[in-house]
């Protein structure tokens, strides 16, 4: 919670902290002095970047004291709050007796977690002193997810915290059942599901993991703080050419060339690395000097039966998976300044330190829970929200005929994906070479251009009847009867997904294939679940400014595209602009889609989370891009019909906000 803001409210409901702002230090500690007139009891609210629900705590004395703020104290606050909403807790509901009762209720529900972590039975999670070193109470907090809060129309709330269970990326991990605790306003007691002592003992990380993650992030930051000329020779593109010890120290065996994650190696963007994707940690090779890594979150420890840590060909038991936010801080970075995202890292313990190794997979496979909002200004009543999963399977093509004048073909025949609940989805190569991912095969057996399964959805306008799946049939929808709110809630945040890969016969027989069988499985473990529709109702979204929305609405008539360039005058695509309300997620990528000469195209660009306007360049050699050297990067006689903003929220949920010029309310 480093850098988070602390607010203290007293018995009158007034803010009584004297610092402005009060912030949490890098060690997780904070100190707040109160105004002389402040009166106990007190409620503390700690927020990070304005996008999180605040973590809440309370104390019943005005004397100098220790008070902790964590998911456990937030559950205690939810238990105390008459509405069940921890953020609405008032001092009037925080008497010493009430706090003691609520604390006992939560400790009872979490007893297996606390016992497994070695927390004394009489310890008070509100006031006990502990260190942020992945021992004792801190170890228990490592595996507690951020609280999810769902508020109903009556102002009542349901609060849920899921346990981050350890497991493997292999089929040997058969337990995909979630472990969680839930609180509902007015309920007799908290409800604990799947929280057993044996499961918690198997789930807890090794001692000191949080400190090891912090130290690894510092080494990563030190690498990017090194002068570019000292990181690698001029013109270097490969991991083997990195010279800075600060950068080498990030990786297993101090060797960047041993890193492999989803078929991506450490290299400069667009480097040719033996058929593998390029661009992991590409910032090492460019001129950026300054990337901050913060907000680390332990996710899980791999436990798959592979016990040899010297085996660098696959994940092994004890490998640690965590997420962290990166932000470009170099003042000379131009448009890249402020670009930020949350990335997932796989690391191995070597000589007491965590070192980056990746998942060592030669296939780029990803599972991301996704929330989507589709807006159509010209037919606004049919705007909808949807929840589901983006299943990313990056295409891999090979030169089957050794003829540079003919197109390369896919090495994949198909990939069948099995979810933690046993549902299967089939993906196949999309006809033509315009897509860099495999497409979902729909219920009719046709390969689509989508890689997203929408489990359920709802119109934004409650007066609009029906279900979005009945009108927008090009979207791949799960059955709304199967994927009820309760069914979605039952999906584990961390569960294993199996990818059964089938390669083409031609590739299996080709010399380029170095022994890979035709059929084999791969595994990925999700780190969050798709939100319920009720949870989506509480999401705060960025929004286009009215002039841009008006342009989309006006162009719903022919030709159906918002003009970028016309009359042979080349131009960039300028989106000006959007707003990000307090508490909303911020876009980190913008993309426009169009069609010229009956050929679809798309162009996108990274966006700083602080940006509210963006210029998108035209990067392909297709007809929608200008070819004159003086107009490089500009569009020519083109327009867009679909605008997409994407990013992630604080829980690393993939967010997608889309606007279109469509004028019809159905496909």
Residue pairs with C-beta under 8 A, 6 or more apart in sequence:
1 24
1 28
1 46
1 48
1 55
1 69
2 24
2 25
2 26
2 27
2 28
2 294
2 295
3 23
3 24
3 26
3 48
3 294
3 295
4 23
4 24
4 46
4 47
4 48
4 55
5 21
5 22
5 23
5 24
5 46
5 47
5 48
6 17
6 21
6 22
6 23
6 24
6 30
6 32
6 44
6 45
6 46
6 69
7 15
7 17
7 22
7 44
7 45
7 46
7 47
7 54
8 15
8 16
8 17
8 22
8 32
8 34
8 38
8 42
8 43
8 44
9 15
9 16
9 42
9 43
9 45
9 90
9 91
10 16
10 34
10 38
10 39
10 40
10 41
10 42
10 91
11 39
11 40
11 41
11 42
11 91
11 92
12 39
12 91
13 90
13 91
16 34
16 35
16 37
16 38
16 42
17 32
17 33
17 34
17 35
18 32
18 33
18 34
18 35
19 32
19 33
22 30
22 32
23 30
24 30
24 46
27 132
28 132
32 44
34 42
34 62
38 62
39 62
40 59
40 60
40 61
40 62
40 91
41 58
41 59
41 60
41 61
41 91
41 94
41 95
41 96
41 99
42 58
42 59
42 60
42 62
42 91
42 94
43 56
43 57
43 58
43 77
43 89
43 90
43 91
43 94
44 56
44 57
44 58
44 59
44 67
44 69
45 54
45 55
45 56
45 87
46 54
46 55
46 56
46 57
46 69
47 54
47 55
48 295
48 650
49 650
50 582
50 583
51 583
51 584
51 585
51 586
51 649
51 650
52 146
52 650
53 86
53 87
53 146
53 147
53 149
54 86
54 87
55 69
55 70
55 71
55 73
55 74
55 147
56 69
56 73
56 74
56 77
56 78
56 86
56 87
56 89
57 67
57 68
57 69
57 70
57 73
57 74
57 76
57 77
57 126
58 67
58 73
58 76
58 77
58 80
58 89
58 91
58 94
58 99
58 126
59 65
59 67
59 126
59 127
60 94
60 95
60 96
60 99
65 127
66 127
66 128
66 129
67 126
67 127
68 125
68 126
68 127
68 128
68 130
70 125
70 141
70 144
71 141
71 144
71 145
71 146
71 147
71 161
72 106
72 110
72 125
72 140
72 141
72 144
73 125
73 126
74 86
74 147
74 159
74 161
75 86
75 106
75 110
75 147
75 159
75 161
75 181
75 183
75 190
76 99
76 102
76 103
76 106
76 125
76 126
77 86
77 89
78 84
78 85
78 86
78 89
78 147
78 149
78 157
78 159
78 183
79 102
79 105
79 106
79 183
79 190
80 89
80 93
80 94
80 98
80 99
80 102
81 88
81 89
81 90
81 93
81 157
81 185
82 93
82 185
83 155
83 156
83 157
83 185
84 156
84 157
84 158
84 159
84 183
84 184
84 185
84 186
85 149
85 151
85 155
85 156
85 157
85 159
85 185
86 147
86 149
86 157
86 159
87 149
88 157
99 126
103 124
103 125
103 126
105 189
105 190
106 125
106 181
106 190
107 114
107 125
108 190
109 181
109 189
109 190
109 191
109 192
109 195
110 140
110 181
110 192
110 195
112 195
112 196
112 197
112 199
112 200
113 140
113 143
113 144
113 163
113 195
113 200
114 123
114 125
114 137
114 140
115 121
115 197
115 200
116 140
116 197
116 200
116 201
116 203
116 204
117 135
117 136
117 137
117 139
117 140
117 200
117 204
118 135
118 136
118 139
119 125
119 136
119 137
119 140
123 137
125 137
128 137
130 136
130 137
130 138
131 138
132 138
132 210
132 211
133 207
133 208
133 210
133 211
134 142
134 205
134 206
134 207
134 208
134 209
134 210
134 211
134 298
135 207
135 208
138 210
139 204
139 205
139 207
140 204
142 164
142 204
142 205
142 209
142 210
142 298
143 163
143 164
143 165
143 200
143 203
143 204
143 205
143 298
144 161
144 163
144 164
145 161
145 162
145 163
145 164
145 493
145 651
146 161
146 650
146 651
147 159
147 160
147 161
148 159
148 160
148 161
148 162
148 535
149 157
149 158
149 159
149 538
150 157
150 158
150 160
150 532
150 534
150 535
150 537
150 538
151 157
151 537
151 538
152 158
152 534
156 184
156 185
156 186
157 184
157 185
158 182
158 183
158 184
158 185
159 182
159 183
159 184
160 180
160 181
160 182
160 183
160 489
161 180
161 181
161 182
162 178
162 179
162 180
162 492
162 493
163 178
163 179
163 180
163 194
163 195
163 200
163 203
164 203
164 298
164 299
164 300
164 493
164 494
164 527
165 175
165 178
165 179
165 199
165 203
165 300
165 492
165 494
166 202
166 203
166 204
166 205
166 300
166 301
166 302
166 303
167 173
167 175
167 300
167 302
167 303
167 494
167 496
167 525
168 302
168 303
168 304
168 305
168 315
168 496
168 523
168 525
169 302
169 304
169 315
169 359
169 496
169 523
169 524
169 525
170 304
170 305
170 496
170 523
171 496
171 498
171 521
171 523
172 304
172 305
173 303
173 304
173 496
175 199
176 420
176 421
176 492
176 495
176 496
177 194
177 492
178 193
178 194
178 490
178 491
178 492
178 493
178 495
179 193
179 194
179 195
179 196
179 199
179 200
179 203
180 192
180 193
180 194
180 195
181 190
181 191
181 192
181 193
181 195
182 190
182 191
182 193
183 190
183 191
184 191
202 303
203 300
205 298
205 301
205 320
206 301
206 318
206 349
209 298
209 301
209 320
210 296
210 298
212 320
212 349
212 352
212 353
212 354
213 296
213 298
213 320
213 322
213 324
213 347
213 354
214 296
215 353
215 354
216 250
216 345
216 347
216 353
216 354
216 355
216 356
217 293
217 294
217 296
217 324
218 293
219 246
219 249
219 250
220 250
220 291
220 293
221 291
221 292
221 293
222 246
222 249
223 231
223 244
223 246
223 247
223 249
223 250
223 284
224 283
224 284
224 288
224 289
224 290
224 291
225 246
225 289
225 290
226 244
226 246
226 247
226 289
227 289
228 286
228 287
228 288
228 289
230 243
230 244
231 242
231 243
231 244
231 247
231 284
231 285
232 241
232 242
232 243
232 244
232 284
232 285
233 241
233 243
236 242
236 268
236 285
237 267
237 268
237 271
237 285
238 257
238 267
238 268
238 271
238 273
239 255
239 256
239 257
239 259
239 265
239 266
239 267
240 256
240 257
242 248
242 256
242 266
242 284
245 254
247 256
247 284
248 254
248 255
248 256
250 256
250 281
250 355
250 356
251 258
251 259
251 266
251 355
251 356
251 357
252 258
252 259
252 312
252 348
252 350
252 355
252 356
252 357
253 312
253 350
253 355
254 355
256 266
256 281
256 284
257 265
257 266
258 312
258 357
259 265
259 266
259 280
259 281
259 356
259 357
259 358
260 276
260 357
260 358
260 359
260 360
260 361
260 362
261 280
261 346
261 358
261 359
261 360
261 361
262 277
262 358
262 359
262 361
262 363
262 364
262 365
262 366
262 394
263 276
263 277
263 361
263 362
263 363
263 364
263 394
263 396
264 276
264 277
264 278
264 279
264 280
264 358
264 364
265 273
265 276
265 277
265 278
265 280
266 280
266 281
266 284
267 273
267 278
267 279
267 280
267 282
267 285
268 278
268 279
268 282
268 285
268 286
269 278
269 279
269 282
269 285
270 278
270 279
271 278
271 279
272 278
275 396
275 398
275 512
276 362
277 364
277 394
280 358
283 291
287 332
288 328
288 330
288 333
288 336
289 330
289 332
290 328
290 329
290 330
290 331
290 333
291 326
291 327
291 328
291 329
291 330
292 326
292 327
292 329
293 324
293 325
293 326
294 324
294 325
294 327
295 324
295 325
295 342
296 322
296 323
296 324
297 322
297 323
297 324
298 320
298 322
299 321
299 322
299 323
299 344
299 494
299 527
300 321
300 494
300 525
300 527
301 318
301 319
301 320
301 321
302 315
302 316
302 317
302 318
302 319
302 320
302 321
303 317
303 318
304 315
304 316
304 317
305 317
306 314
306 315
306 316
306 317
307 316
307 317
308 316
309 316
309 318
309 348
309 349
309 350
312 357
312 360
313 360
314 360
315 346
315 359
315 360
316 348
318 348
318 349
319 346
319 347
319 348
319 357
320 346
320 347
320 348
320 349
320 354
321 344
321 345
321 346
321 347
321 525
321 527
322 344
322 345
322 347
323 342
323 343
323 344
323 345
323 527
323 652
324 342
324 343
324 345
325 340
325 341
325 342
325 343
326 340
326 341
326 342
326 343
327 338
327 339
327 340
327 609
328 336
328 337
328 338
328 339
328 340
328 608
329 337
330 336
330 337
331 337
333 339
335 608
336 606
336 608
337 608
338 608
338 609
338 610
338 611
339 588
339 606
339 607
339 608
339 609
340 588
340 608
340 609
341 588
341 647
341 648
342 648
342 652
344 527
344 652
345 356
346 356
346 357
346 358
346 359
347 354
347 355
347 356
347 357
348 354
348 355
348 357
349 355
361 522
363 393
363 394
363 396
363 499
363 501
363 522
364 392
364 393
364 394
364 396
365 392
365 393
365 394
365 499
365 522
365 524
366 390
366 391
366 392
366 524
367 389
367 390
367 391
367 392
367 497
367 524
367 525
367 526
368 389
368 390
368 392
368 526
368 654
369 387
369 388
369 389
369 526
369 528
369 529
369 530
369 531
369 653
369 654
370 387
370 388
370 389
370 390
370 452
370 530
370 653
370 654
370 655
370 656
371 385
371 386
371 387
371 530
371 531
371 536
371 539
371 649
371 653
371 654
371 655
371 656
372 385
372 386
372 387
372 388
372 452
372 454
372 656
372 657
372 658
373 383
373 384
373 385
373 386
373 460
373 541
373 656
373 657
373 658
374 383
374 384
374 385
374 386
374 468
374 472
374 658
374 660
375 383
375 460
375 544
375 549
375 657
375 658
375 659
375 660
376 382
376 383
376 556
376 659
376 660
376 662
376 665
377 549
377 550
377 552
377 553
377 556
377 659
378 552
378 553
378 556
378 661
378 662
378 663
379 556
379 662
379 663
379 664
379 665
380 461
381 459
381 461
381 463
381 464
381 665
382 459
382 461
382 464
382 468
382 471
382 665
382 666
383 459
383 460
383 461
384 457
384 458
384 459
384 460
384 468
384 472
385 457
385 458
385 460
385 533
385 536
386 454
386 455
386 456
386 457
386 458
386 468
386 475
387 454
387 455
387 456
387 457
387 488
387 530
387 531
387 532
387 533
387 536
388 452
388 453
388 454
388 455
388 456
388 478
388 530
389 419
389 452
389 453
389 455
389 530
390 451
390 452
390 654
391 417
391 425
391 427
391 440
391 451
391 452
391 453
391 497
392 437
392 451
393 412
393 415
393 417
393 427
393 437
393 438
393 451
393 499
394 436
394 437
394 438
395 410
395 412
395 429
395 435
395 436
395 437
395 438
396 410
396 411
396 412
397 407
397 408
397 409
397 410
397 411
397 433
398 408
398 409
398 411
398 507
398 510
398 512
399 408
399 512
400 408
400 409
400 506
400 507
400 510
407 433
408 433
409 504
409 506
410 429
410 438
410 504
411 503
411 504
411 507
412 428
412 429
412 438
412 501
412 502
412 503
412 504
413 428
413 502
413 503
413 504
413 505
414 426
414 427
414 428
414 441
414 502
415 426
415 427
415 428
415 438
415 499
415 500
415 501
415 502
416 424
416 425
416 426
416 427
416 499
416 500
416 502
417 424
417 425
417 426
417 427
417 497
417 498
417 499
417 500
418 424
418 497
418 498
418 500
419 425
419 495
419 497
420 491
420 492
420 495
420 496
420 497
420 526
421 490
421 491
423 478
425 440
425 441
425 453
426 440
426 441
427 438
427 439
427 440
427 441
427 451
428 438
428 439
428 441
428 447
429 438
429 439
429 447
430 437
430 438
430 439
430 447
430 449
431 447
434 600
435 449
437 451
438 451
439 447
439 448
439 449
439 450
439 451
440 447
440 448
440 450
440 451
440 452
440 453
440 476
441 447
441 448
442 448
442 476
448 474
448 476
450 474
450 475
450 476
452 475
452 476
453 476
453 478
454 469
454 475
454 476
454 477
454 478
455 477
455 478
455 483
455 488
455 530
456 478
456 480
456 483
456 484
456 488
456 533
457 467
457 468
457 469
457 477
457 480
457 533
458 467
458 468
458 533
459 466
459 468
467 480
468 475
468 477
469 475
469 477
469 480
470 666
471 665
471 666
471 667
472 666
472 667
473 666
473 667
474 667
485 532
485 533
485 534
488 529
488 530
488 531
488 532
489 532
491 529
491 530
492 526
492 529
493 526
493 527
493 528
493 529
494 525
494 526
494 527
495 525
495 526
496 523
496 524
496 525
497 523
497 524
497 525
497 526
498 521
498 522
498 523
499 521
499 522
499 523
499 524
500 519
500 520
500 521
501 519
501 520
501 521
501 522
502 518
502 519
503 513
503 516
503 517
503 518
503 519
505 518
507 513
508 516
508 517
508 518
527 652
528 651
528 652
528 653
531 539
531 653
539 585
539 649
539 655
540 581
540 582
540 583
540 584
540 585
541 584
541 585
541 655
541 657
542 578
542 579
542 580
542 581
542 584
542 585
542 586
542 587
542 645
542 657
543 578
543 579
543 581
544 552
544 578
544 643
544 659
545 576
545 577
545 578
545 579
547 576
548 575
548 576
548 577
548 578
548 659
549 659
551 562
552 562
552 643
552 659
552 660
552 661
553 661
555 561
555 562
555 563
555 639
555 641
555 661
556 661
556 662
556 663
557 663
559 639
560 641
560 661
560 662
560 663
561 594
561 595
561 638
561 639
561 640
561 641
561 661
562 639
562 640
562 641
562 643
562 661
563 639
564 571
564 572
564 573
564 592
564 594
564 635
564 638
564 639
564 640
565 571
565 626
565 634
565 635
565 636
565 637
565 638
565 639
566 637
566 639
567 637
568 636
568 637
570 626
570 628
570 631
570 634
570 635
570 636
571 634
571 635
572 615
572 616
572 617
572 618
572 633
572 634
572 635
573 592
573 603
573 615
573 616
573 617
573 618
573 635
573 640
574 613
574 614
574 615
574 616
575 590
575 592
575 613
575 614
575 615
575 616
575 643
576 613
577 612
577 613
577 614
578 587
578 612
578 613
578 645
579 612
580 586
580 587
580 612
585 647
585 648
585 649
585 650
585 655
586 609
586 610
586 647
587 607
587 609
587 645
587 646
587 647
587 657
588 606
588 607
588 608
588 609
588 646
588 647
588 648
589 604
589 605
589 606
589 607
589 645
589 646
589 647
590 604
590 605
590 607
590 614
590 616
590 643
590 644
590 645
590 646
591 602
591 603
591 604
591 605
591 616
591 643
591 644
591 646
592 602
592 603
592 604
592 616
592 640
592 642
592 643
592 644
593 600
593 601
593 602
593 640
593 641
593 642
593 643
593 644
594 600
594 601
594 602
594 624
594 638
594 639
594 640
594 641
594 642
595 601
595 641
596 622
596 623
596 624
596 637
596 638
597 623
599 622
599 623
601 620
601 622
601 624
601 638
603 616
603 617
603 618
603 619
603 620
603 635
604 616
604 644
605 614
605 615
605 616
605 617
607 614
607 645
609 647
617 633
617 634
618 624
618 625
618 626
618 633
618 634
618 635
618 636
618 638
619 625
619 633
621 627
623 636
624 635
624 636
624 637
624 638
625 634
625 635
625 636
625 638
626 632
626 634
626 635
626 636
627 636
641 660
641 661
641 662
642 658
642 659
642 660
642 661
643 658
643 659
643 660
644 656
644 657
644 658
644 659
645 656
645 657
645 658
646 654
646 655
646 656
646 657
647 655
648 654
648 655
649 655
